Amino acid sequence: MPTWIFYALLSMFFAGLTSVLAKFGLKNVGGDAGLAVRTSFVFFLVWLNAIAFKHFKEFPNLTQKDILFLFISGVTTTLSWIFYYRAIKIGNVSSVAVIDKASIVITLILSFWLLKEPFTWRVAVAAALIISGLLVLTLK
């Protein structure tokens, strides 16, 4: 198994845990307060990871353009998390997560258009299935 698939599977597993654990953590607070606490832990742990594996040595390699795109990505991540936490606070995690994960369709479109990644029939079928699942879940 290629390393990137292994990492992607681990990401999938932990992302699934994240939503359910977050719902438990939002029992007595709003989504924004819960997100602030969670993000504080994320901030600490990501820096700990960078220091432990000496990734901080790569910082001089960053260009202004790299930093700009990482900043914009940080803004979009923040907006995504704010609305995700607000949604799971008042909605069913199972429904919110499916809608949120449909973001893969946006990712696919942008990866084909901006990154010039290959569009294959397998990707098209997978995207169609994701959209179908989203429609089944959200349409009455």
C-alpha positions as CSV (number, residue, x, y, z in Angstrom):
1,M,0.0,0.0,0.0
2,P,1.4,3.4,-0.9
3,T,2.2,5.6,2.0
4,W,-0.2,8.3,0.9
5,I,-3.1,5.9,1.0
6,F,-2.1,4.8,4.5
7,Y,-2.0,8.4,5.6
8,A,-5.4,9.1,3.9
9,L,-7.0,6.1,5.7
10,L,-5.7,7.3,9.0
11,S,-7.0,10.8,8.3
12,M,-10.4,9.3,7.4
13,F,-10.5,7.3,10.7
14,F,-9.5,10.3,12.9
15,A,-11.8,12.7,11.1
16,G,-14.7,10.3,11.8
17,L,-13.8,10.2,15.5
18,T,-13.4,13.9,15.6
19,S,-17.0,14.7,14.7
20,V,-18.5,12.3,17.3
21,L,-16.1,13.4,20.0
22,A,-16.8,17.0,19.3
23,K,-20.5,16.5,19.7
24,F,-19.9,15.1,23.2
25,G,-17.7,18.1,23.9
26,L,-20.4,20.6,22.9
27,K,-22.9,19.3,25.5
28,N,-22.6,22.4,27.7
29,V,-21.2,25.1,25.3
30,G,-21.9,26.5,21.9
31,G,-20.1,25.5,18.7
32,D,-17.9,28.6,18.7
33,A,-16.7,28.1,22.3
34,G,-16.1,24.4,21.7
35,L,-14.2,25.1,18.5
36,A,-12.0,27.7,20.3
37,V,-11.0,25.1,22.9
38,R,-10.5,22.3,20.2
39,T,-8.4,24.6,18.0
40,S,-6.2,25.6,20.9
41,F,-5.3,21.9,21.3
42,V,-4.8,21.5,17.6
43,F,-2.5,24.5,17.5
44,F,-0.3,23.1,20.3
45,L,-0.2,19.5,18.9
46,V,0.6,20.7,15.4
47,W,3.5,22.7,16.6
48,L,4.6,19.8,18.8
49,N,4.6,17.6,15.7
50,A,6.6,20.2,13.7
51,I,9.2,20.5,16.5
52,A,9.4,16.7,17.2
53,F,10.0,15.8,13.6
54,K,12.2,18.9,12.9
55,H,9.9,20.2,10.2
56,F,10.6,23.8,11.4
57,K,13.9,23.6,9.4
58,E,11.8,23.8,6.3
59,F,10.3,27.2,7.1
60,P,13.1,29.1,5.3
61,N,12.0,27.4,2.1
62,L,8.6,29.1,2.2
63,T,8.1,31.8,-0.4
64,Q,5.7,34.8,0.0
65,K,3.3,33.0,-2.4
66,D,3.4,29.8,-0.3
67,I,2.6,31.8,2.8
68,L,-0.2,33.6,1.1
69,F,-1.8,30.4,-0.1
70,L,-1.4,28.8,3.4
71,F,-2.9,31.9,4.9
72,I,-5.9,31.7,2.6
73,S,-6.2,28.0,3.3
74,G,-6.2,28.8,7.0
75,V,-9.0,31.4,6.5
76,T,-11.1,28.8,4.6
77,T,-10.4,26.1,7.2
78,T,-11.5,28.5,9.9
79,L,-14.7,29.3,8.2
80,S,-15.4,25.6,7.5
81,W,-14.8,24.7,11.1
82,I,-16.9,27.6,12.5
83,F,-19.9,26.5,10.4
84,Y,-19.3,22.8,10.9
85,Y,-19.3,23.2,14.7
86,R,-22.4,25.4,14.6
87,A,-24.1,22.7,12.5
88,I,-23.1,19.8,14.7
89,K,-24.2,21.6,17.8
90,I,-27.8,21.9,16.6
91,G,-28.0,19.0,14.0
92,N,-27.3,15.3,13.8
93,V,-23.6,14.6,13.3
94,S,-24.4,11.8,10.9
95,S,-26.2,14.3,8.5
96,V,-23.9,17.2,9.0
97,A,-20.8,15.0,8.3
98,V,-22.3,13.6,5.1
99,I,-23.0,17.1,3.8
100,D,-19.6,18.3,4.9
101,K,-17.8,15.4,3.3
102,A,-19.6,16.3,0.0
103,S,-17.0,19.0,-0.1
104,I,-15.0,16.4,-2.0
105,V,-17.0,17.4,-5.0
106,I,-15.7,21.0,-4.7
107,T,-12.2,19.7,-4.2
108,L,-12.5,17.5,-7.3
109,I,-13.7,20.3,-9.5
110,L,-11.0,22.7,-8.2
111,S,-8.3,20.0,-8.5
112,F,-9.2,19.4,-12.2
113,W,-9.5,23.1,-13.0
114,L,-6.7,24.7,-11.0
115,L,-4.2,21.8,-10.4
116,K,-4.8,20.1,-13.8
117,E,-5.2,16.7,-12.1
118,P,-6.5,14.0,-14.3
119,F,-10.2,13.4,-14.7
120,T,-11.0,9.7,-14.9
121,W,-14.2,7.7,-15.2
122,R,-13.5,6.3,-11.7
123,V,-13.4,9.8,-10.2
124,A,-16.5,10.7,-12.1
125,V,-18.4,7.7,-10.8
126,A,-17.2,8.3,-7.2
127,A,-18.3,12.0,-7.4
128,A,-21.7,11.0,-8.8
129,L,-22.2,8.5,-5.9
130,I,-21.2,11.2,-3.4
131,I,-23.7,13.7,-4.9
132,S,-26.4,11.0,-5.0
133,G,-25.9,10.2,-1.3
134,L,-26.0,13.9,-0.5
135,L,-29.3,14.3,-2.4
136,V,-30.8,11.2,-0.7
137,L,-29.9,12.6,2.7
138,T,-31.0,16.2,2.1
139,L,-34.1,16.0,-0.1
140,K,-37.4,15.2,1.5
